[in-house]
Amino acid sequence: MEINIDASSMLNKIKISFSREMLIFIASIIISLALIPISIFIVGNIIIDDYCSDPLLINYCENGGITHLYQRVWEDFLSFNVSAWALITAPYLIILLTRTIVYINKKFN
């Protein structure tokens, strides 16, 4: 039995697979950067109540609010802060974990 491996078709499959994976990674990062801060803000408002302490103070909500949260997440993400990267890449890592579990399940069943 002879195995015929065409290197160019294999390389094309790798290129397509890599391109698809990069598209999924970039899309998940963009969606995460848009949705995770607002999700954190909403859950925080429900559980902790308002982030700003007293509306009668002079600089009310100077270090709080949704815009400040977005600003901090983006700053930390762009400055390669590990916690921000873990937060933003978590959805993609969940996708990878799910794929791995499905692959292992198919392989051994």
Contacts in CASP RR format, 6 or more apart in sequence:
PFRMAT RR
TARGET T0000
AUTHOR 0000-0000-0000
METHOD contacts of the structure
MODEL  1
MEINIDASSMLNKIKISFSREMLIFIASIIISLALIPISIFIVGNIIIDD
YCSDPLLINYCENGGITHLYQRVWEDFLSFNVSAWALITAPYLIILLTRT
IVYINKKFN
24 92 0 8 1.000
24 95 0 8 1.000
25 92 0 8 1.000
28 89 0 8 1.000
28 91 0 8 1.000
28 92 0 8 1.000
28 95 0 8 1.000
29 88 0 8 1.000
29 89 0 8 1.000
29 92 0 8 1.000
31 91 0 8 1.000
32 87 0 8 1.000
32 88 0 8 1.000
32 89 0 8 1.000
32 90 0 8 1.000
32 91 0 8 1.000
32 92 0 8 1.000
33 73 0 8 1.000
33 74 0 8 1.000
33 77 0 8 1.000
33 88 0 8 1.000
36 73 0 8 1.000
36 87 0 8 1.000
36 88 0 8 1.000
36 91 0 8 1.000
37 66 0 8 1.000
37 69 0 8 1.000
37 70 0 8 1.000
37 73 0 8 1.000
38 66 0 8 1.000
38 70 0 8 1.000
40 69 0 8 1.000
41 51 0 8 1.000
41 65 0 8 1.000
41 66 0 8 1.000
41 69 0 8 1.000
44 51 0 8 1.000
45 51 0 8 1.000
51 61 0 8 1.000
51 64 0 8 1.000
51 65 0 8 1.000
51 69 0 8 1.000
52 60 0 8 1.000
52 61 0 8 1.000
52 64 0 8 1.000
52 65 0 8 1.000
54 60 0 8 1.000
55 61 0 8 1.000
61 68 0 8 1.000
73 84 0 8 1.000
73 87 0 8 1.000
73 88 0 8 1.000
76 83 0 8 1.000
76 84 0 8 1.000
77 84 0 8 1.000
77 85 0 8 1.000
77 88 0 8 1.000
END
